[in-house]
Amino acid sequence: MEKTDNILQVGVLGCGPIAQFAHLEACQKAPNVKLYAVCDQAENLAKKMGNFYGAEKVYTDYGEMLADPSLDAVIVATSDPFHLNAALQAILARKHVLVEKPLGTDLEEAIALGEEVTRSGLHMQVGHMKRFDPGIVSAKQFIRKDLGTIVAYKGWYADSTHRYDMTDSTQPLPHTSTISKKPSIDPKADLEKYYMLAHGSHLLDTARFLAGPISSIHARLKREGDMYCWFMDTVFESGANGHLDLTVAVRMDWHEGFHLYGTEGSVLGKIYNPWYFKTSEVTCFSAKQGEYRQVLDNKAHFFKNQLGAFAQSILTGDPNHGSNLDDGIASIKAMLAIHKSVVKGERIWLDTIKQGVL
Ligand SMILES: NC(=O)c1ccc[n+]([C@@H]2O[C@H](COP(=O)([O-])OP(=O)(O)OC[C@H]3O[C@@H](n4cnc5c(N)ncnc54)[C@H](O)[C@@H]3O)[C@@H](O)[C@H]2O)c1
């Protein structure tokens, strides 16, 4: 991969599965990025990944990596409860940050980080890489220009019982280490929380990206055996009707997508399991033209596209359509609202959510 002269020197914090499946390769492939450093408390993992991907520096201590003056930016690829603190440390060390989704688990800490980022003038982005799926980008462009007023948005995200059988065929098995840093509480100890953070954050970000901010949610959770199914009657700030469905796990193939009804057209999107790196199948119908349109775009390494846009913004000042801090905070509020709504059985307005830990 030929690299540009104007290049961002990136360090990846965490050499676990998401770094191995997505970010290290994204650093290799994005033309305006150099994988300058990797850091993992697990020295064996850090050395293995650093050597394989040709990082100039290998660290086991995050503070030492941040003190390196040649480092421009950090990708935070650690477990969810570590995101906010790792991002804050990077901002205080004057490094730009791309943090994995969800932005964090504590709303007040996320808001405080937001204030620090604003003060710093640094660039911070949340890793909702679906915003860089060429199919979803085509939907966004159509909605902006040709859909008219959004009347309704339906979004669904259903993980599949067959998912790991399928991804095991396409992904290499991740390298692991017995000395990796793990949160004190196993994130999978509470599956209701875990599924919302892991999957609900994507469902919400895609909905907000395409249909705008959410004002209120009335959520119901049905549990049956090992299945968790949230149906969420959602109202967008625009007044559009919304319905969101998060189900883990359906007895069928991966089932994710969206449907918008507008006054001038409609959009129907099928999103594939991300690890197929396949552009979503998005069909846009324009009432004016009386035609359906669909893009075919194979540049579907969402993580590379995301990182390239992140680097471009820092190097040239160009804005990008990635998920910013406000988007990350809005997702945390929405997830807290969903939980509150399930517990209380009531509609919850997001602007009433001021604090909470997921
Ligand atoms: N975008 C997506 O679709 C997607 C998919 C899967 C996972 N994720 C996200 O990726 C994140 C990471 O997932 P994972 O499964 O790779 O996590 P993991 O916990 O298995 O691996 C993280 C690694 O980071 C290291 N680490 C953590 N804190 C450190 C510190 N302070 N200093 C040095 N090393 C440190 C650990 O030792 C570990 O090896 C999660 O937030 C998850 O939600 C995103």
The ligand as a MOL file (V3000), in Angstrom:
LIG
                    3D

  0  0  0     0  0            999 V3000
M  V30 BEGIN CTAB
M  V30 COUNTS 44 48 0 0 0
M  V30 BEGIN ATOM
M  V30 1 N -16.6660 -1.7660 16.0100 0
M  V30 2 C -17.0860 -3.0060 16.1850 0
M  V30 3 O -17.9240 -3.5280 15.4550 0
M  V30 4 C -16.5340 -3.8060 17.3250 0
M  V30 5 C -16.5240 -5.2140 17.2820 0
M  V30 6 C -15.9780 -5.9060 18.3550 0
M  V30 7 C -15.4770 -5.2200 19.4590 0
M  V30 8 N -15.5280 -3.8470 19.4780 0 CHG=1
M  V30 9 C -15.0350 -3.0920 20.6660 0
M  V30 10 O -13.6250 -3.2240 20.7570 0
M  V30 11 C -13.2240 -3.0530 22.1010 0
M  V30 12 C -12.1210 -4.0250 22.4390 0
M  V30 13 O -12.5420 -5.3400 22.2660 0
M  V30 14 P -11.5470 -6.5810 22.4280 0
M  V30 15 O -12.4260 -7.7860 22.3680 0
M  V30 16 O -10.4000 -6.4830 21.4910 0 CHG=-1
M  V30 17 O -11.0350 -6.3400 23.9440 0
M  V30 18 P -10.0270 -7.2030 24.8700 0
M  V30 19 O -10.3110 -6.7720 26.2700 0
M  V30 20 O -10.0930 -8.6530 24.5420 0
M  V30 21 O -8.5600 -6.7040 24.4100 0
M  V30 22 C -8.0840 -5.4530 24.7860 0
M  V30 23 C -6.5700 -5.4840 24.9990 0
M  V30 24 O -6.1890 -4.2010 25.5170 0
M  V30 25 C -5.2020 -4.3540 26.5160 0
M  V30 26 N -5.2950 -3.2090 27.4490 0
M  V30 27 C -6.4200 -2.7170 28.0240 0
M  V30 28 N -6.1340 -1.6350 28.7580 0
M  V30 29 C -4.7780 -1.4480 28.6510 0
M  V30 30 C -3.8850 -0.5000 29.2000 0
M  V30 31 N -4.2980 0.5000 29.9790 0
M  V30 32 N -2.5680 -0.5920 28.8890 0
M  V30 33 C -2.1350 -1.5940 28.0870 0
M  V30 34 N -2.9430 -2.5250 27.5430 0
M  V30 35 C -4.2520 -2.4560 27.8070 0
M  V30 36 C -5.5210 -5.6690 27.1950 0
M  V30 37 O -4.3640 -6.2360 27.7700 0
M  V30 38 C -6.0900 -6.5130 26.0320 0
M  V30 39 O -5.0940 -7.3280 25.4350 0
M  V30 40 C -14.4990 -3.1370 22.9450 0
M  V30 41 O -14.8390 -1.8530 23.3840 0
M  V30 42 C -15.5660 -3.6120 21.9760 0
M  V30 43 O -16.8560 -3.0430 22.2220 0
M  V30 44 C -16.0240 -3.1520 18.4210 0
M  V30 END ATOM
M  V30 BEGIN BOND
M  V30 1 1 1 2
M  V30 2 2 2 3
M  V30 3 1 2 4
M  V30 4 1 4 5
M  V30 5 2 4 44
M  V30 6 2 5 6
M  V30 7 1 6 7
M  V30 8 2 7 8
M  V30 9 1 8 9
M  V30 10 1 8 44
M  V30 11 1 9 10
M  V30 12 1 9 42
M  V30 13 1 10 11
M  V30 14 1 11 12
M  V30 15 1 11 40
M  V30 16 1 12 13
M  V30 17 1 13 14
M  V30 18 2 14 15
M  V30 19 1 14 16
M  V30 20 1 14 17
M  V30 21 1 17 18
M  V30 22 2 18 19
M  V30 23 1 18 20
M  V30 24 1 18 21
M  V30 25 1 21 22
M  V30 26 1 22 23
M  V30 27 1 23 24
M  V30 28 1 23 38
M  V30 29 1 24 25
M  V30 30 1 25 26
M  V30 31 1 25 36
M  V30 32 1 26 27
M  V30 33 1 26 35
M  V30 34 2 27 28
M  V30 35 1 28 29
M  V30 36 1 29 30
M  V30 37 2 29 35
M  V30 38 1 30 31
M  V30 39 2 30 32
M  V30 40 1 32 33
M  V30 41 2 33 34
M  V30 42 1 34 35
M  V30 43 1 36 37
M  V30 44 1 36 38
M  V30 45 1 38 39
M  V30 46 1 40 41
M  V30 47 1 40 42
M  V30 48 1 42 43
M  V30 END BOND
M  V30 END CTAB
M  END
